[in-house]
């Protein structure tokens, strides 16, 4: 979690205004994120259902963070 604190401190000292996803380096789908979150906290994940599409465009995009911040974020879900 120190990486998140470092990213917040870095953002606080910048001129950036807006919303930014501060996630791990590889994009992660909402489905995978929610499954991993359930696993991490020991919750039942049977309510997390995949959205079957030809192309999954719903993922946490971290390209803005990579362009603007020096802080590296590693996986917190052990993927």
Backbone atoms as SQL, in Angstrom:
CREATE TABLE atoms (id INTEGER PRIMARY KEY, chain TEXT, resi INTEGER, resn TEXT, atom TEXT, x REAL, y REAL, z REAL);
INSERT INTO atoms VALUES
  (1, 'A', 1, 'UNK', 'N', 0.805, -1.204, 0.000),
  (2, 'A', 1, 'UNK', 'CA', 0.000, 0.000, 0.000),
  (3, 'A', 1, 'UNK', 'C', 0.846, 1.266, 0.000),
  (4, 'A', 2, 'UNK', 'N', 2.128, 1.140, 0.258),
  (5, 'A', 2, 'UNK', 'CA', 2.986, 2.317, 0.222),
  (6, 'A', 2, 'UNK', 'C', 3.012, 2.944, -1.163),
  (7, 'A', 3, 'UNK', 'N', 2.858, 2.120, -2.204),
  (8, 'A', 3, 'UNK', 'CA', 2.868, 2.638, -3.568),
  (9, 'A', 3, 'UNK', 'C', 1.692, 3.575, -3.802),
  (10, 'A', 4, 'UNK', 'N', 0.532, 3.232, -3.257),
  (11, 'A', 4, 'UNK', 'CA', -0.635, 4.092, -3.409),
  (12, 'A', 4, 'UNK', 'C', -0.410, 5.419, -2.696),
  (13, 'A', 5, 'UNK', 'N', 0.154, 5.375, -1.499),
  (14, 'A', 5, 'UNK', 'CA', 0.457, 6.601, -0.762),
  (15, 'A', 5, 'UNK', 'C', 1.458, 7.456, -1.540),
  (16, 'A', 6, 'UNK', 'N', 2.467, 6.819, -2.119),
  (17, 'A', 6, 'UNK', 'CA', 3.454, 7.559, -2.912),
  (18, 'A', 6, 'UNK', 'C', 2.800, 8.209, -4.127),
  (19, 'A', 7, 'UNK', 'N', 1.883, 7.489, -4.787),
  (20, 'A', 7, 'UNK', 'CA', 1.187, 8.040, -5.952),
  (21, 'A', 7, 'UNK', 'C', 0.322, 9.229, -5.550),
  (22, 'A', 8, 'UNK', 'N', -0.352, 9.134, -4.415),
  (23, 'A', 8, 'UNK', 'CA', -1.198, 10.242, -3.940),
  (24, 'A', 8, 'UNK', 'C', -0.351, 11.468, -3.622),
  (25, 'A', 9, 'UNK', 'N', 0.779, 11.262, -2.973),
  (26, 'A', 9, 'UNK', 'CA', 1.678, 12.374, -2.658),
  (27, 'A', 9, 'UNK', 'C', 2.197, 13.006, -3.946),
  (28, 'A', 10, 'UNK', 'N', 2.546, 12.163, -4.910),
  (29, 'A', 10, 'UNK', 'CA', 3.030, 12.682, -6.195),
  (30, 'A', 10, 'UNK', 'C', 1.936, 13.485, -6.896),
  (31, 'A', 11, 'UNK', 'N', 0.707, 12.991, -6.867),
  (32, 'A', 11, 'UNK', 'CA', -0.412, 13.721, -7.486),
  (33, 'A', 11, 'UNK', 'C', -0.693, 15.031, -6.774),
  (34, 'A', 12, 'UNK', 'N', -0.602, 15.016, -5.450),
  (35, 'A', 12, 'UNK', 'CA', -0.874, 16.233, -4.671),
  (36, 'A', 12, 'UNK', 'C', 0.101, 17.346, -5.028),
  (37, 'A', 13, 'UNK', 'N', 1.309, 16.988, -5.415),
  (38, 'A', 13, 'UNK', 'CA', 2.310, 17.987, -5.770),
  (39, 'A', 13, 'UNK', 'C', 2.300, 18.366, -7.234),
  (40, 'A', 14, 'UNK', 'N', 1.341, 17.854, -7.999),
  (41, 'A', 14, 'UNK', 'CA', 1.288, 18.155, -9.432),
  (42, 'A', 14, 'UNK', 'C', 0.139, 19.111, -9.738),
  (43, 'A', 15, 'UNK', 'N', 0.083, 19.539, -10.976),
  (44, 'A', 15, 'UNK', 'CA', -0.984, 20.429, -11.432),
  (45, 'A', 15, 'UNK', 'C', -2.166, 19.648, -12.005),
  (46, 'A', 16, 'UNK', 'N', -2.122, 18.334, -11.999),
  (47, 'A', 16, 'UNK', 'CA', -3.164, 17.510, -12.601),
  (48, 'A', 16, 'UNK', 'C', -4.491, 17.681, -11.864),
  (49, 'A', 17, 'UNK', 'N', -5.564, 17.852, -12.626),
  (50, 'A', 17, 'UNK', 'CA', -6.912, 17.931, -12.079),
  (51, 'A', 17, 'UNK', 'C', -7.772, 16.939, -12.858),
  (52, 'A', 18, 'UNK', 'N', -8.418, 16.039, -12.164),
  (53, 'A', 18, 'UNK', 'CA', -9.286, 15.081, -12.841),
  (54, 'A', 18, 'UNK', 'C', -9.231, 13.727, -12.167),
  (55, 'A', 19, 'UNK', 'N', -9.763, 12.740, -12.857),
  (56, 'A', 19, 'UNK', 'CA', -9.820, 11.379, -12.342),
  (57, 'A', 19, 'UNK', 'C', -8.706, 10.565, -12.983),
  (58, 'A', 20, 'UNK', 'N', -8.019, 9.774, -12.164),
  (59, 'A', 20, 'UNK', 'CA', -6.949, 8.924, -12.671),
  (60, 'A', 20, 'UNK', 'C', -7.041, 7.561, -11.997),
  (61, 'A', 21, 'UNK', 'N', -6.934, 6.521, -12.781),
  (62, 'A', 21, 'UNK', 'CA', -6.891, 5.172, -12.230),
  (63, 'A', 21, 'UNK', 'C', -5.462, 4.878, -11.791),
  (64, 'A', 22, 'UNK', 'N', -5.297, 4.550, -10.536),
  (65, 'A', 22, 'UNK', 'CA', -3.977, 4.210, -10.014),
  (66, 'A', 22, 'UNK', 'C', -4.001, 2.709, -9.727),
  (67, 'A', 23, 'UNK', 'N', -3.768, 1.925, -10.778),
  (68, 'A', 23, 'UNK', 'CA', -3.804, 0.467, -10.655),
  (69, 'A', 23, 'UNK', 'C', -2.465, -0.119, -11.067),
  (70, 'A', 24, 'UNK', 'N', -2.375, -1.430, -10.937),
  (71, 'A', 24, 'UNK', 'CA', -1.140, -2.134, -11.298),
  (72, 'A', 24, 'UNK', 'C', -0.826, -1.932, -12.770),
  (73, 'A', 25, 'UNK', 'N', 0.382, -2.319, -13.188),
  (74, 'A', 25, 'UNK', 'CA', 0.838, -2.042, -14.543),
  (75, 'A', 25, 'UNK', 'C', 0.012, -2.708, -15.639),
  (76, 'A', 26, 'UNK', 'N', -0.426, -3.940, -15.444),
  (77, 'A', 26, 'UNK', 'CA', -1.220, -4.612, -16.466),
  (78, 'A', 26, 'UNK', 'C', -2.692, -4.261, -16.293),
  (79, 'A', 27, 'UNK', 'N', -3.396, -4.004, -17.411),
  (80, 'A', 27, 'UNK', 'CA', -4.831, -3.749, -17.298),
  (81, 'A', 27, 'UNK', 'C', -5.523, -4.962, -16.669),
  (82, 'A', 28, 'UNK', 'N', -6.546, -4.731, -15.890),
  (83, 'A', 28, 'UNK', 'CA', -7.297, -5.811, -15.260),
  (84, 'A', 28, 'UNK', 'C', -8.782, -5.545, -15.495),
  (85, 'A', 29, 'UNK', 'N', -9.504, -6.573, -15.889),
  (86, 'A', 29, 'UNK', 'CA', -10.934, -6.403, -16.155),
  (87, 'A', 29, 'UNK', 'C', -11.680, -6.229, -14.837),
  (88, 'A', 30, 'UNK', 'N', -12.858, -5.655, -14.932),
  (89, 'A', 30, 'UNK', 'CA', -13.701, -5.508, -13.742),
  (90, 'A', 30, 'UNK', 'C', -13.999, -6.885, -13.152),
  (91, 'A', 31, 'UNK', 'N', -14.236, -7.878, -14.013),
  (92, 'A', 31, 'UNK', 'CA', -14.524, -9.239, -13.566),
  (93, 'A', 31, 'UNK', 'C', -13.354, -9.803, -12.757),
  (94, 'A', 32, 'UNK', 'N', -12.149, -9.756, -13.333),
  (95, 'A', 32, 'UNK', 'CA', -10.974, -10.288, -12.633),
  (96, 'A', 32, 'UNK', 'C', -10.705, -9.534, -11.339),
  (97, 'A', 33, 'UNK', 'N', -10.893, -8.211, -11.359),
  (98, 'A', 33, 'UNK', 'CA', -10.684, -7.406, -10.156),
  (99, 'A', 33, 'UNK', 'C', -11.637, -7.841, -9.054),
  (100, 'A', 34, 'UNK', 'N', -12.907, -7.980, -9.396),
  (101, 'A', 34, 'UNK', 'CA', -13.903, -8.348, -8.386),
  (102, 'A', 34, 'UNK', 'C', -13.700, -9.770, -7.875),
  (103, 'A', 35, 'UNK', 'N', -13.317, -10.704, -8.746),
  (104, 'A', 35, 'UNK', 'CA', -13.023, -12.071, -8.310),
  (105, 'A', 35, 'UNK', 'C', -11.828, -12.067, -7.343),
  (106, 'A', 36, 'UNK', 'N', -10.777, -11.323, -7.698),
  (107, 'A', 36, 'UNK', 'CA', -9.587, -11.251, -6.851),
  (108, 'A', 36, 'UNK', 'C', -9.904, -10.584, -5.509),
  (109, 'A', 37, 'UNK', 'N', -10.746, -9.568, -5.531),
  (110, 'A', 37, 'UNK', 'CA', -11.139, -8.885, -4.304),
  (111, 'A', 37, 'UNK', 'C', -11.877, -9.848, -3.371),
  (112, 'A', 38, 'UNK', 'N', -12.795, -10.619, -3.928),
  (113, 'A', 38, 'UNK', 'CA', -13.529, -11.613, -3.123),
  (114, 'A', 38, 'UNK', 'C', -12.563, -12.637, -2.529),
  (115, 'A', 39, 'UNK', 'N', -11.649, -13.109, -3.358),
  (116, 'A', 39, 'UNK', 'CA', -10.681, -14.107, -2.886),
  (117, 'A', 39, 'UNK', 'C', -9.823, -13.537, -1.759),
  (118, 'A', 40, 'UNK', 'N', -9.364, -12.304, -1.943),
  (119, 'A', 40, 'UNK', 'CA', -8.491, -11.666, -0.949),
  (120, 'A', 40, 'UNK', 'C', -9.159, -11.546, 0.424),
  (121, 'A', 41, 'UNK', 'N', -10.449, -11.212, 0.424),
  (122, 'A', 41, 'UNK', 'CA', -11.154, -11.005, 1.682),
  (123, 'A', 41, 'UNK', 'C', -11.974, -12.212, 2.136),
  (124, 'A', 42, 'UNK', 'N', -11.891, -13.310, 1.383),
  (125, 'A', 42, 'UNK', 'CA', -12.594, -14.522, 1.763),
  (126, 'A', 42, 'UNK', 'C', -14.101, -14.454, 1.555),
  (127, 'A', 43, 'UNK', 'N', -14.536, -13.619, 0.636),
  (128, 'A', 43, 'UNK', 'CA', -15.959, -13.475, 0.349),
  (129, 'A', 43, 'UNK', 'C', -16.397, -14.489, -0.694),
  (130, 'A', 44, 'UNK', 'N', -17.664, -14.834, -0.685),
  (131, 'A', 44, 'UNK', 'CA', -18.250, -15.705, -1.700),
  (132, 'A', 44, 'UNK', 'C', -18.284, -14.942, -3.018),
  (133, 'A', 45, 'UNK', 'N', -17.682, -15.495, -4.068),
  (134, 'A', 45, 'UNK', 'CA', -17.623, -14.797, -5.354),
  (135, 'A', 45, 'UNK', 'C', -18.653, -15.310, -6.355),
  (136, 'A', 46, 'UNK', 'N', -19.632, -16.086, -5.882),
  (137, 'A', 46, 'UNK', 'CA', -20.618, -16.651, -6.804),
  (138, 'A', 46, 'UNK', 'C', -21.505, -15.581, -7.443),
  (139, 'A', 47, 'UNK', 'N', -21.572, -14.406, -6.858),
  (140, 'A', 47, 'UNK', 'CA', -22.387, -13.334, -7.429),
  (141, 'A', 47, 'UNK', 'C', -21.634, -12.548, -8.508),
  (142, 'A', 48, 'UNK', 'N', -20.340, -12.793, -8.655),
  (143, 'A', 48, 'UNK', 'CA', -19.544, -12.112, -9.681),
  (144, 'A', 48, 'UNK', 'C', -19.668, -12.930, -10.968),
  (145, 'A', 49, 'UNK', 'N', -20.334, -12.353, -11.953),
  (146, 'A', 49, 'UNK', 'CA', -20.615, -13.061, -13.202),
  (147, 'A', 49, 'UNK', 'C', -19.919, -12.330, -14.348),
  (148, 'A', 50, 'UNK', 'N', -19.258, -13.107, -15.205),
  (149, 'A', 50, 'UNK', 'CA', -18.566, -12.522, -16.354),
  (150, 'A', 50, 'UNK', 'C', -19.575, -11.984, -17.360),
  (151, 'A', 51, 'UNK', 'N', -19.239, -10.872, -17.980),
  (152, 'A', 51, 'UNK', 'CA', -20.047, -10.308, -19.051),
  (153, 'A', 51, 'UNK', 'C', -19.475, -10.845, -20.354),
  (154, 'A', 52, 'UNK', 'N', -20.177, -11.770, -20.977),
  (155, 'A', 52, 'UNK', 'CA', -19.659, -12.433, -22.174),
  (156, 'A', 52, 'UNK', 'C', -19.817, -11.526, -23.386),
  (157, 'A', 53, 'UNK', 'N', -18.696, -11.037, -23.878),
  (158, 'A', 53, 'UNK', 'CA', -18.680, -10.193, -25.070),
  (159, 'A', 53, 'UNK', 'C', -17.535, -10.649, -25.955),
  (160, 'A', 54, 'UNK', 'N', -17.617, -10.327, -27.223),
  (161, 'A', 54, 'UNK', 'CA', -16.533, -10.662, -28.136),
  (162, 'A', 54, 'UNK', 'C', -15.261, -9.946, -27.711),
  (163, 'A', 55, 'UNK', 'N', -15.398, -8.690, -27.357),
  (164, 'A', 55, 'UNK', 'CA', -14.260, -7.892, -26.921),
  (165, 'A', 55, 'UNK', 'C', -14.624, -7.219, -25.604),
  (166, 'A', 56, 'UNK', 'N', -13.821, -7.431, -24.589),
  (167, 'A', 56, 'UNK', 'CA', -14.091, -6.821, -23.291),
  (168, 'A', 56, 'UNK', 'C', -13.406, -5.463, -23.231),
  (169, 'A', 57, 'UNK', 'N', -14.201, -4.410, -23.364),
  (170, 'A', 57, 'UNK', 'CA', -13.629, -3.058, -23.343),
  (171, 'A', 57, 'UNK', 'C', -13.664, -2.460, -21.948),
  (172, 'A', 58, 'UNK', 'N', -14.220, -3.203, -20.985),
  (173, 'A', 58, 'UNK', 'CA', -14.344, -2.682, -19.636),
  (174, 'A', 58, 'UNK', 'C', -13.185, -3.156, -18.780),
  (175, 'A', 59, 'UNK', 'N', -12.157, -2.351, -18.681),
  (176, 'A', 59, 'UNK', 'CA', -11.024, -2.659, -17.826),
  (177, 'A', 59, 'UNK', 'C', -10.514, -1.362, -17.224),
  (178, 'A', 60, 'UNK', 'N', -9.771, -1.506, -16.165),
  (179, 'A', 60, 'UNK', 'CA', -9.204, -0.332, -15.512),
  (180, 'A', 60, 'UNK', 'C', -7.996, 0.135, -16.319),
  (181, 'A', 61, 'UNK', 'N', -8.127, 1.274, -16.984),
  (182, 'A', 61, 'UNK', 'CA', -7.078, 1.803, -17.854),
  (183, 'A', 61, 'UNK', 'C', -6.112, 2.641, -17.023),
  (184, 'A', 62, 'UNK', 'N', -4.851, 2.263, -17.034),
  (185, 'A', 62, 'UNK', 'CA', -3.859, 2.982, -16.230),
  (186, 'A', 62, 'UNK', 'C', -2.859, 3.750, -17.085),
  (187, 'A', 63, 'UNK', 'N', -3.177, 3.968, -18.358),
  (188, 'A', 63, 'UNK', 'CA', -2.229, 4.634, -19.256),
  (189, 'A', 63, 'UNK', 'C', -1.936, 6.076, -18.817),
  (190, 'A', 64, 'UNK', 'N', -2.919, 6.783, -18.286),
  (191, 'A', 64, 'UNK', 'CA', -2.693, 8.159, -17.822),
  (192, 'A', 64, 'UNK', 'C', -1.717, 8.163, -16.651),
  (193, 'A', 65, 'UNK', 'N', -1.905, 7.254, -15.706),
  (194, 'A', 65, 'UNK', 'CA', -0.991, 7.157, -14.570),
  (195, 'A', 65, 'UNK', 'C', 0.431, 6.893, -15.051),
  (196, 'A', 66, 'UNK', 'N', 0.579, 6.006, -16.009),
  (197, 'A', 66, 'UNK', 'CA', 1.911, 5.680, -16.519),
  (198, 'A', 66, 'UNK', 'C', 2.570, 6.889, -17.179),
  (199, 'A', 67, 'UNK', 'N', 1.767, 7.735, -17.822),
  (200, 'A', 67, 'UNK', 'CA', 2.327, 8.916, -18.484),
  (201, 'A', 67, 'UNK', 'C', 2.699, 10.009, -17.497),
  (202, 'A', 68, 'UNK', 'N', 1.889, 10.186, -16.443),
  (203, 'A', 68, 'UNK', 'CA', 2.062, 11.346, -15.566),
  (204, 'A', 68, 'UNK', 'C', 2.832, 11.089, -14.270),
  (205, 'A', 69, 'UNK', 'N', 2.823, 9.860, -13.779),
  (206, 'A', 69, 'UNK', 'CA', 3.449, 9.585, -12.488),
  (207, 'A', 69, 'UNK', 'C', 4.695, 8.722, -12.632),
  (208, 'A', 70, 'UNK', 'N', 5.648, 8.946, -11.774),
  (209, 'A', 70, 'UNK', 'CA', 6.858, 8.123, -11.731),
  (210, 'A', 70, 'UNK', 'C', 6.653, 6.886, -10.852),
  (211, 'A', 71, 'UNK', 'N', 5.694, 6.949, -9.933),
  (212, 'A', 71, 'UNK', 'CA', 5.437, 5.858, -8.994),
  (213, 'A', 71, 'UNK', 'C', 4.997, 4.604, -9.742),
  (214, 'A', 72, 'UNK', 'N', 5.642, 3.488, -9.460),
  (215, 'A', 72, 'UNK', 'CA', 5.285, 2.194, -10.044),
  (216, 'A', 72, 'UNK', 'C', 4.341, 1.484, -9.092),
  (217, 'A', 73, 'UNK', 'N', 3.307, 0.878, -9.625),
  (218, 'A', 73, 'UNK', 'CA', 2.329, 0.144, -8.822),
  (219, 'A', 73, 'UNK', 'C', 2.444, -1.336, -9.188),
  (220, 'A', 74, 'UNK', 'N', 2.714, -2.180, -8.199),
  (221, 'A', 74, 'UNK', 'CA', 2.788, -3.616, -8.453),
  (222, 'A', 74, 'UNK', 'C', 1.456, -4.256, -8.099),
  (223, 'A', 75, 'UNK', 'N', 1.284, -5.484, -8.493),
  (224, 'A', 75, 'UNK', 'CA', 0.028, -6.183, -8.264),
  (225, 'A', 75, 'UNK', 'C', -0.215, -6.403, -6.771),
  (226, 'A', 76, 'UNK', 'N', -1.403, -6.055, -6.342),
  (227, 'A', 76, 'UNK', 'CA', -1.771, -6.304, -4.950),
  (228, 'A', 76, 'UNK', 'C', -2.586, -7.589, -4.833),
  (229, 'A', 77, 'UNK', 'N', -2.832, -8.253, -5.967),
  (230, 'A', 77, 'UNK', 'CA', -3.630, -9.471, -5.974),
  (231, 'A', 77, 'UNK', 'C', -2.796, -10.699, -6.292),
  (232, 'A', 78, 'UNK', 'N', -1.498, -10.554, -6.408),
  (233, 'A', 78, 'UNK', 'CA', -0.625, -11.702, -6.645),
  (234, 'A', 78, 'UNK', 'C', -0.832, -12.363, -7.995),
  (235, 'A', 79, 'UNK', 'N', -1.198, -11.585, -9.003),
  (236, 'A', 79, 'UNK', 'CA', -1.365, -12.157, -10.338),
  (237, 'A', 79, 'UNK', 'C', -0.054, -12.192, -11.050);
